[in-house]
Amino acid sequence: MKKIIVFIAFILAFQTVSAQLFTKERVANNIDNLDQKFLSWGYFLGFNQYDFKFNYNEDLEDILVDNTFGFHLGLIGDMRINDYMNLRLEPGVFFTTRNLMYNESYFAGTEFNDSDLLREIQSTYIHVPLLLKISTKRINNFKPFIIGGFSTALNLSSNEDNPDDNSVGEFRMKRNTYFYEIGFGIDLYLLYFKFTPSIRAIFSMNDEIVRDADPNSPWTGNVAKMQTRGIFINFTFQ
């Protein structure tokens, strides 16, 4: 599914770029003045896939992460620095689900059932990145770019303050997470608006797990660090 979505988004962009690069006829520029505005606005929507990176205290079997595709949407505030650089604020709401699958070796010497081997983590993030967009020179009606920066996210489903832990089925995460982000995309200037498909990767900079009261907990005792990483597929309209 992930490969299909990426393929569809970028084959459309590639066809537009190829037509404009290799045609001998000059193509009229659409919305010439859009990039000259000091401030501009827009919105985005897209798909995401979140994962976890684990570091362990002991060399046991890895905790497996079953990823699913989530959905997100948000707003864009863009400040022009010059013809090639823009500073962007892109607050959005992100919905995702991850399933953690534990190996039976984590429960050696204790009684457990099948439900103890699985933890479903449903997350709703308020995600706020501050990004620097660096573009090439506009060629007819397209302009490739790279983008990167830092972000913070508020996990509304963290359960950080819940007194219950995994002993009663509650997996807890920290409420605030900090990321660095990097990606690329292409601006396509259509007749009335600018459409931008892009791909971005995010990487957490802090440990997000809230450990159980029992230091030897099979769910958290062997986890030295748990950090989110993910891929965003964005479709932007300005």
TAKAQUI-V924406 format. One record per backbone hydrogen bond with DSSP energy under -1.0 kcal/mol. NH is the residue of the N-H (numbers start at 1). CO is the residue of the C=O. If there is no record, write none. Layout:
nh = [NH	NH]
co = [CO	CO]
//
This chain:
nh = [5	6	7	8	9	10	11	12	13	14	15	16	17	18	19	20	21	22	34	36	37	40	42	43	44	45	46	47	48	49	51	53	55	57	60	64	66	70	72	73	74	75	76	77	78	79	80	81	82	86	87	88	89	90	92	93	94	95	96	98	99	100	101	102	106	107	108	110	116	117	118	119	121	123	125	126	127	128	130	131	132	133	134	135	136	139	142	143	145	146	147	148	149	150	151	152	153	154	155	156	158	162	168	169	170	173	174	177	179	180	181	182	183	184	185	186	187	188	189	190	195	196	198	199	200	201	202	203	204	205	208	210	217	221	223	224	225	227	229	230	231	232	233	234	235	236	237	238]
co = [1	2	3	4	5	6	7	8	9	10	11	12	13	14	15	16	17	18	31	33	34	78	76	237	74	235	72	233	70	231	229	227	225	222	58	101	99	48	46	93	44	91	42	89	40	87	38	85	85	133	79	131	77	129	127	73	125	71	123	121	66	119	64	117	103	104	105	107	113	114	115	100	98	96	94	154	92	152	150	88	148	86	146	84	144	142	139	187	185	134	183	132	181	130	179	128	177	126	175	124	155	159	165	166	165	158	208	153	151	203	149	201	147	199	145	197	143	195	141	193	188	236	234	184	232	182	230	180	228	178	226	172	214	217	220	55	55	53	51	202	49	200	47	198	45	196	43	194]
//
